[in-house]
Amino acid sequence: MYKKVLAILCALMVVAVVTGCNTVHGVGEDIQSGGKAVSNAAS
């Protein structure tokens, strides 16, 4: 029983980390796109 709970917790942690990385990556791309738009509008 303990091993099953531990395995589930580990799986959830992996999913959280992967999701977090993708979210941060997406935010970075959004900020980069916004910066390019401002730069293009200024020139």
C-alpha atoms as one frame of an Amber mdcrd trajectory, in Angstrom:
protein
   0.000   0.000   0.000   2.796   2.419   0.938   4.639   1.787  -2.341   1.475
   2.434  -4.346   0.886   5.782  -2.626   4.543   6.720  -3.096   4.379   5.836
  -6.798   1.252   7.957  -7.272   2.852  10.912  -5.483   5.983  10.630  -7.617
   3.895  10.522 -10.788   1.954  13.613  -9.715   5.179  15.472  -8.952   6.575
  14.628 -12.394   3.379  15.866 -14.052   3.502  19.093 -12.011   7.132  19.748
 -12.942   6.567  19.082 -16.646   3.454  21.246 -16.696   5.261  24.014 -14.842
   8.140  23.986 -17.321   5.774  24.183 -20.272   3.856  27.023 -18.635   7.006
  29.040 -17.946   8.205  28.395 -21.504   4.879  29.604 -22.904   4.961  32.767
 -20.792   8.487  33.453 -22.038   7.335  33.123 -25.637   4.400  35.476 -24.992
   6.690  38.099 -23.462   9.116  37.737 -26.364   6.301  38.195 -28.897   5.065
  41.273 -27.037   8.559  42.745 -27.013   8.924  42.206 -30.753   5.561  43.870
 -31.394   6.551  46.921 -29.335   9.933  47.057 -31.066   8.326  46.875 -34.513
   5.778  49.553 -33.617   8.527  51.882 -32.384  10.569  51.624 -35.585
